[in-house]
Amino acid sequence: MSNVDLVQGLYGAFAQGDVPTVVGGMDADIHWCEAEGNPYQPSGAAWVGADAIVENLFMKLATEWDGFSVHPGQYHDAGDTVVVEGRYTGKYLATGTAMDAQYCHVFKFKNGKVTSFQQYTDTAQQQTVMGAP
């Protein structure tokens, strides 16, 4: 199975709310970075390990958003790195404001597991939707 196939499977599992499968695709010491300016990771420091990612991101996406979805578009295979272009959609519950934002995800792999994740997205739109000052 190629790394692109693995990423496609992770997106499919995430869309179904199958967090255990998503976590199962991660290396134990995965480093996860949201884009600079992302309200969920204001310190800019990477989250390390699946528990930190689930607690700081996945749980918030599930409880603070209505219909938050990740829509992958193009996949770019660079061997141990997979780059995915897509869009986020959903409505932030606290403000009632919808988001439709472009993203780029960079996944790095070793031995069939994701060892790092880097997000690039329109954080200005995300901050506005989430009511950040």
N, C-alpha and C positions, 0 to 999 in steps of 0.2 A: 504494500500500500504506500502510495506517495505521500509526501507531506501535504500536498494540496488536498488529497483525499481525506487526510486526517483533519485538516482545518474545515473542510466542507462538513464532515461529520460532527465537529464541535459546534459549528453554527446551527446545524440541524437539531442537535440535542438542546442547545440553548433556546431555540425557538419553541421547543416542546416543554420547556421548563425542567429538563432533565439535568439538573445541576450535578448529580453524582457522575454522570458520563463526562461532562465538561471537566470536572475536577480530576477525573481519572486520566484525562489527556495531558495533565500538567505534571511537570517534574516537581519533586518534593520541594525544591528550592527555587521555584519559578520567581522571576522578578517581573512585576507588572507595573507599568507606568501609564497613567492617563496623560493626555496632552497638557502642556503648561497652561495654567489658567482654569483648569477643570475644577469646578466647585467641590467635587468629591475627593480630590487629592491636592488640597491647597499647599501642602508643604513641598510638593514636588518629589518627595522621597518615594522610592519604589516600595510597593507592598511585596513582601517576600512570603511565599507559601500560600497554598489554596485557602486556608482558614482566613487569612487577612483579606484576600480578594472577595470571598463570599461575604464576610462581615461588612467590609467597607464599601462594596460596590453592588454585588448581586442582590443582597437583601434590600438595599435602598432602591434599586431599580424596580424590584418586585412590589415594594410597598409605597413608594412615593410617586409612581407614574401609573397612568392609565394607558394600557396598550403599548408600553415601550417595546419597540421591535428593532432588530438589527437586520438590514437588508443587504447582504453581500451582493456585489455585482461582479466585477472582474477579479480574477485570481492571477497572480504573477508568481511563477515558480522560479525560485533562485536557489534551488538545492536545499540547504539547511535553513533557508529563509523563505517565507511565503508572505507576499504583500497582497492585501485585499482592499479594494476600493468599494465603497458602498454608502448607504444612508441609514441614519437613525430616524425613527419617527416615534411619536408618543405625546401624551399630554401630561404636564406636570400638575399633580393634584392640588398642591398648595396655591398655585396661581391660576389654574384652569387654562394655561397657555400651552398651545401645541408647538412641537418642534419638528422640523424636517431638515436635518443637517447632514452634510457630506462628511464621510470619514475615510481614513486610511489606517489600516491595522498592519503592523509588522510583527509576525510570529517568527521566533527562532527555535529550531529543533535540535535535539540531540537524542539519539537512540529512541526515536519515535515519540518523544514527549516534548511539549512546549517548555522551553527553558526561560524564554522572555517574551514579553508582549509590550509593544509601544503603540499608543493611540495618537492619532493626529485628527483633530476635528475643529469645527468652528466653536471655540469656547466662548466667544462673545455672545453668540446666539444662545448657547446653553446657559450662560449667566443671566441673560435677559429673561429667558423662559422660566428660570428658577427664581427670579426676583432678587438676584444678587445686586448689591449696591454698586 
